[in-house]
Amino acid sequence: MNNRRSVQEQNEQFIVDAFISWWALRTGEKFQVIERPHPLPPEAILRSQSRTTWIEVTDAFYSKEWAQDIHSYATPDEPHTPMGPGPYINMDAQMAARFAKLLKKKLSKASYAKPSEKYGPGILLVGMHSPWFDRKTCELMHEECRGTDWSTDQGYFSSVFLSFRSLNQQTFVEWKWRSGGILDSRGSPHPLP
């Protein structure tokens, strides 16, 4: 296994574990990881007292250059390739477009059919990676999602959560992609960064 894949798997495991803790605090439902399938999706099969489900983790990056910057920095023995000095324009719009495109692709990806058939619709966690990610980015993501055709959604996921760092911890916010709305786990409007 190459170093980058190892780092990616560690990150996916961290995100799944952080989500399990976050979810338990907000809902009282306590999941345990019962399997981490490899190399096929999903990242984890989870079981609580009331259900079994699955989680897939993916990342939405501001740009290919930002993804390369993050990956090369985190991977041992790989030279760091920093994103250039700019200038940068339309950062929020670029992130919103990349997010909607990624989400549409994930909602229709055939490799999720088997876990969905076996366990029902799963949970998709989308890591938001942009140095400028904030409320304005999310507003533009709303607009982009409202203008997106979701007819290719195969129903593989019951929930989509944005994952991001806030106040030095990993946090999650539910994303309602069909309407572009954003809700917290209790279904009320949630403040964003």
HELIX and SHEET records of a PDB file:
HELIX    1   1 ASN A    3  THR A   27  1                                  25    
HELIX    2   2 LYS A   64  ALA A   74  1                                  11    
HELIX    3   3 MET A   91  LEU A  107  1                                  17    
HELIX    4   4 ALA A  110  TYR A  112  5                                   3    
HELIX    5   5 ALA A  113  TYR A  119  1                                   7    
HELIX    6   6 ARG A  135  ARG A  146  1                                  12    
SHEET    1   A 7 GLN A  32  GLU A  35  0                                        
SHEET    2   A 7 ALA A  44  ARG A  47 -1                                        
SHEET    3   A 7 THR A  52  PHE A  61 -1                                        
SHEET    4   A 7 GLY A 122  HIS A 129  1                                        
SHEET    5   A 7 PHE A 157  SER A 166  1                                        
SHEET    6   A 7 GLN A 169  LYS A 176 -1                                        
SHEET    7   A 7 GLY A 181  LEU A 183 -1                                        
END                                                                             
